[in-house]
């Protein structure tokens, strides 16, 4: 048996921090385009990732989840979201 070649290896898994950052970028893109973060629950935002791949993010659900988890978010994340117009109630 031989080790897998580089092109045969699966892509590295994304960490929770990476996923949060990508969703935040989708939220920022929505805010810059729409001027608010009143995102419909079923809204899907498309962004181009670092690897130039287009990705779809269920932004409406993510925004709702961040609101419901506000008590457990880090101050940095709350500050980031507040800076782009997040309403917490």
DAMO-V850867 format. One record per residue. RES is the residue in one small letter. SS is DSSP state (hx for helix, st for strand, lp for the rest). PHI is phi in degrees with one decimal (* if undefined). PSI is psi in radians with two decimals (NA if undefined). Layout:
RES;SS;PHI;PSI + RES;SS;PHI;PSI
This chain:
x;lp;*;2.52 + x;lp;-121.0;2.62 + x;lp;-62.4;2.66 + x;lp;-66.1;2.50 + x;lp;-71.9;2.83 + x;hx;-55.7;-0.70 + x;hx;-75.8;-0.15 + x;hx;-96.7;-0.23 + x;lp;-77.1;2.51 + x;lp;-69.2;2.69 + x;lp;-64.4;2.63 + x;lp;-63.4;2.59 + x;lp;-72.8;2.58 + x;lp;-85.7;2.43 + x;lp;-79.8;2.90 + x;hx;-61.1;-0.64 + x;hx;-64.1;-0.70 + x;hx;-63.3;-0.76 + x;hx;-63.7;-0.73 + x;hx;-62.3;-0.76 + x;hx;-62.2;-0.69 + x;hx;-67.5;-0.71 + x;hx;-66.5;-0.65 + x;hx;-62.2;-0.73 + x;hx;-62.0;-0.68 + x;hx;-63.7;-0.72 + x;hx;-64.3;-0.73 + x;hx;-62.9;-0.74 + x;hx;-62.1;-0.76 + x;hx;-61.7;-0.80 + x;hx;-62.0;-0.75 + x;hx;-64.6;-0.60 + x;hx;-80.8;-0.75 + x;hx;-98.5;-0.41 + x;lp;83.6;0.17 + x;lp;-158.5;2.98 + x;lp;-119.3;0.58 + x;lp;-86.0;1.31 + x;lp;-87.1;2.21 + x;lp;-58.8;2.49 + x;lp;-53.0;-0.63 + x;lp;-94.9;0.12 + x;lp;-66.0;2.38 + x;lp;-116.0;2.20 + x;st;-105.8;2.35 + x;st;-103.3;2.26 + x;st;-132.6;2.76 + x;st;-95.0;2.13 + x;lp;-79.2;3.09 + x;lp;-59.7;-0.50 + x;lp;-87.6;0.21 + x;lp;67.0;0.27 + x;lp;-89.5;2.42 + x;st;-80.5;2.29 + x;st;-123.9;2.58 + x;st;-104.6;2.33 + x;st;-122.2;2.27 + x;lp;-77.6;1.34 + x;hx;-66.2;-0.69 + x;hx;-59.4;-0.78 + x;hx;-66.0;-0.71 + x;hx;-63.9;-0.76 + x;hx;-60.9;-0.79 + x;hx;-60.1;-0.71 + x;hx;-65.2;-0.69 + x;hx;-64.7;-0.69 + x;hx;-61.9;-0.78 + x;hx;-72.0;-0.36 + x;lp;-103.6;0.29 + x;hx;-53.4;-0.64 + x;hx;-66.3;-0.40 + x;hx;-106.6;-0.07 + x;lp;-71.2;2.61 + x;lp;-69.7;2.68 + x;hx;-56.9;-0.61 + x;hx;-63.6;-0.77 + x;hx;-68.0;-0.70 + x;hx;-62.2;-0.72 + x;hx;-64.1;-0.75 + x;hx;-59.5;-0.82 + x;hx;-68.1;-0.70 + x;hx;-62.8;-0.62 + x;hx;-65.1;-0.42 + x;lp;-107.2;0.40 + x;lp;92.1;0.36 + x;lp;-66.2;2.28 + x;lp;-103.5;2.27 + x;lp;-91.0;-0.14 + x;lp;-121.1;NA
